[in-house]
Amino acid sequence: MLGTLSGLVQTTQAKPPFAFASARYAPEFLTASLGPAGCHAVYAVTDEGRVIGRLLWGGFDDGEVWWVGVDKDRRREGIATALWRLAELKALHCGWTRPEHSDTRMPDGEAWIASL
């Protein structure tokens, strides 16, 4: 249940390996291939500070989602959907490219997209 999470925390500049944040993410290893646009990311974090969900999407015009993941033991709690909604709101608020579903997906991703 989402009530067990500390929330989706404040905006910060992300740094590898994780940022416990809703962030504009452009570490050095991505900047070389992505340019200054980098990518955007939102995270779900437990009260203990463990990242249990993440959604990353491109900072370019297409806004393609590159990764959506929730820990196996925390799936089916609405975390990915909450991350999607936060990503949409964050993009709107910050003037970022809105996330868009990728054409390349796993079977679990197909089912999740159909549920949105």
C-alpha positions as CSV (number, residue, x, y, z in Angstrom):
1,M,0.0,0.0,0.0
2,L,1.3,3.5,-0.8
3,G,0.7,4.5,2.8
4,T,3.8,2.5,3.7
5,L,6.0,4.7,1.6
6,S,7.7,7.9,2.7
7,G,6.4,9.3,-0.5
8,L,7.8,10.6,-3.8
9,V,10.3,13.0,-2.4
10,Q,11.6,16.5,-3.2
11,T,13.1,17.5,-6.5
12,T,16.9,17.4,-6.6
13,Q,19.7,17.0,-9.1
14,A,20.2,13.2,-9.3
15,K,23.6,11.6,-8.8
16,P,24.5,8.0,-9.5
17,P,23.8,5.4,-8.4
18,F,20.4,6.6,-7.0
19,A,18.7,9.8,-6.2
20,F,15.8,9.5,-3.8
21,A,13.8,12.1,-5.7
22,S,11.8,13.3,-8.6
23,A,14.7,14.6,-10.6
24,R,16.2,15.8,-13.9
25,Y,18.8,13.1,-14.2
26,A,21.9,13.7,-16.3
27,P,24.9,11.9,-14.9
28,E,28.2,11.9,-16.8
29,F,27.7,8.4,-18.3
30,L,24.4,9.4,-19.9
31,T,25.4,12.9,-20.9
32,A,27.9,11.7,-23.4
33,S,25.1,9.9,-25.4
34,L,22.1,12.0,-24.5
35,G,23.5,15.5,-24.5
36,P,22.5,18.1,-22.0
37,A,18.8,17.0,-22.1
38,G,19.6,13.9,-20.0
39,C,16.5,12.2,-18.8
40,H,13.9,12.7,-16.2
41,A,13.2,10.3,-13.3
42,V,10.8,9.8,-10.4
43,Y,11.3,7.3,-7.6
44,A,9.2,5.6,-4.9
45,V,11.2,5.3,-1.7
46,T,10.4,3.5,1.6
47,D,10.6,5.1,5.0
48,E,14.0,3.4,5.3
49,G,15.2,5.1,2.2
50,R,15.1,2.0,-0.1
51,V,14.2,2.7,-3.7
52,I,11.3,0.3,-4.6
53,G,10.1,1.9,-7.8
54,R,11.5,4.1,-10.6
55,L,10.3,5.6,-13.8
56,L,12.8,7.2,-16.3
57,W,11.9,9.0,-19.5
58,G,13.7,10.9,-22.2
59,G,14.3,14.6,-22.0
60,F,13.9,14.9,-25.8
61,D,10.9,15.8,-27.8
62,D,9.5,12.2,-27.8
63,G,9.5,11.8,-24.0
64,E,9.9,8.0,-24.5
65,V,9.8,6.0,-21.2
66,W,13.0,4.1,-20.9
67,W,12.4,2.3,-17.7
68,V,9.5,1.5,-15.3
69,G,10.3,-0.9,-12.5
70,V,8.9,-1.8,-9.1
71,D,10.5,-4.4,-6.8
72,K,8.8,-7.8,-7.2
73,D,7.7,-7.9,-3.6
74,R,5.9,-4.5,-4.0
75,R,4.1,-5.0,-7.3
76,R,0.3,-4.8,-7.6
77,E,0.1,-2.0,-5.1
78,G,-0.3,0.9,-7.6
79,I,3.3,2.1,-7.3
80,A,4.0,2.2,-11.0
81,T,0.7,4.0,-11.7
82,A,1.5,6.5,-9.0
83,L,5.0,7.1,-10.5
84,W,3.3,7.5,-14.0
85,R,0.9,10.1,-12.6
86,L,3.7,11.9,-10.7
87,A,5.8,12.0,-13.9
88,E,3.0,13.5,-15.9
89,L,2.4,16.2,-13.2
90,K,6.1,16.9,-12.8
91,A,6.6,17.3,-16.5
92,L,3.6,19.7,-16.7
93,H,4.8,21.7,-13.7
94,C,8.5,21.9,-14.8
95,G,7.9,22.4,-18.6
96,W,9.5,19.0,-19.3
97,T,8.6,16.7,-22.1
98,R,5.7,14.5,-20.9
99,P,6.4,10.8,-20.6
100,E,5.1,8.6,-23.5
101,H,4.9,4.9,-23.6
102,S,7.7,3.2,-25.5
103,D,6.9,0.7,-28.3
104,T,9.4,-1.7,-26.8
105,R,7.8,-3.3,-23.7
106,M,7.8,-6.5,-21.6
107,P,4.5,-8.5,-21.2
108,D,4.0,-7.0,-17.7
109,G,4.3,-3.5,-19.2
110,E,1.6,-4.3,-21.8
111,A,-0.8,-5.3,-19.0
112,W,0.1,-2.2,-16.9
113,I,-0.4,0.2,-19.8
114,A,-3.8,-1.4,-20.5
115,S,-4.8,-0.7,-16.9
116,L,-4.0,3.0,-17.0
